[in-house]
């Protein structure tokens, strides 16, 4: 893994009623889609940038509308090593997701079972992972190469 830089973080502290469960599940799915770091129950973090702050502000609004409580904070971990560990954990999680895409693409290529539909799904998954990739690991480029090699074997143009 590459060493990650010192960054500031945007944190969302929240509580949401257990019932009805639909808003709780929707919030959980959205947090997962953003690739948050779960610090403890009800406290998540993302690297601070305008997009992440806005996304968590929208989620906080949704939590309030669902009858919950939400607080947004901007923070710098002290000591800085804690922030680097948090960033490294996010990076490791994303690297694992890239490796999963590579495994699937390589298995399909070896088995000769790949088709355009699978290729499209793998490309979409790479795009989803990339949107959550705040500290790109080396696996990012490798996963892209593996999927595009699969595309080449199917005669597809690189995306």
N, C-alpha and C positions, 0 to 999 in steps of 0.2 A: 504494500500500500504506500501511496505517496503521503508525505507529511502534509497535514492540513494546516491552513493558515489560521491565525486568530480571527475570529468573527464575533460580531454582536448577534444577539438572538432576539426573536420576538416570541413571547410565551403566551399561551392561552391557558388560564386556569378556569375550570368550569365544573358545574354540577348540573345534571339534567335529570328530571324525574324518570323513574323506571317505567312508569305507565303514563301514557301509551308508549309502547316500545318503538313504534315507527320513527319518530323524530330522533330517538337515541341511536337507532341503527343507521339512519341517514347521516347523522353527525359522524359516527364512527367510520362509515364508508368514506366520507369526504376527507376526514383526517388521514385515513390510510392512503387515499389517492394522492394527497399532498406529500406523503412521505415524512410525516412528523416523527420526531423523537419523543417517545413516551417517557417522561422523567419519573412520574409517579401517577397513580390513579388520578385522573382529572387535571393533569398538568402536562402539556405538550409544548414542544419548541421547534422552531424552524430558524434557519439562518435569516438574519434581518436583511430584507430588501423590500422595495415598494410592493412588489407582487405578493410576497408572502404575508406582509403585514395586512394588505387589503383582503387576501383570502381568509385570514384568521379573523379580521373584523367582520366579514360577512358571516362566518361561522358563529361568531359571538352573537350577532344579531339573531341568527336562527335559533340559537340556544335560548336567548331571552324570549323569543316568540313562542317557544315550546314550553315556557314556564320555568326555565332553568335560570341559573346564574352564570355569568361569564365576566372575566377580567382579562384584559390584554396588557402585557408588560413588555418593555424593551429592556434587555439586560446584557451585561458583560459578566460572565462567570468569574468568580474570584476563588481560587487562583485560576489564571489563564489555562493551566493544564487541564482543568475540568472541561473547559470549552473545546479544547483540542481533542479530549477523549470522546466527547459527545459527537464532534464532527467525524472522528475516526469511526465511531460506531455506525453513523449514518452511511459513511463511505463503504464500510464492510457489508452492510445490509444490501446496498445497491449492487456491490460487486457480486454478491450471491445471486441476485436477481438476473444480472447479466449472464452469469455462469449457467443458470437454469435455461435461459434462452439458447445459449450455445449448445448445451447438452441436447435439447430437443431438436435443434437444427441439424446437428451432427448425426443423431440417431435416424432422423428422417432421410438424410442423404445416404447413410450407410445402408438403410433398408430399402432405399428406392421408393419410399412411400410419400415423398413430398409432392405436393401439387400447388397450384396457384392460390388456392384458398388457404392452405397452411402457411404459405409464404406471406400472404397478406396478414394473417393473424400474428405471425412472428414479427413482422415489421411494425404492426400496431403495438405489440407488447414492448418492442424496443423503444418506440416513441413514448409510451406511458412511463417506462423506467427512466428514460432520459429527462422527462419533465420533473422527476423527483430526485434527479442526480445533482446535488448541490456541490459535491466534492468529487469530481469524476475520477474513478479508478482506472487503471490500465485496461481492465476488462471491457470498458465502454467501447473502445476502438476495436478490440478483438471480437466482441459480439457483433458489431456492425460488419466486420469482414466475413465472419462465418455465415451470417444471414445473406449477405450479398454473394458469397460463393455458392450458396444454395440457389439463389436467384439465377446466377449464371448457369448453373447446371440445368435449370428449367428453361433457359433461354430468355429470362426476363431482363429488362433493362434495370440498372441500378436506380434506386429511389434517392 
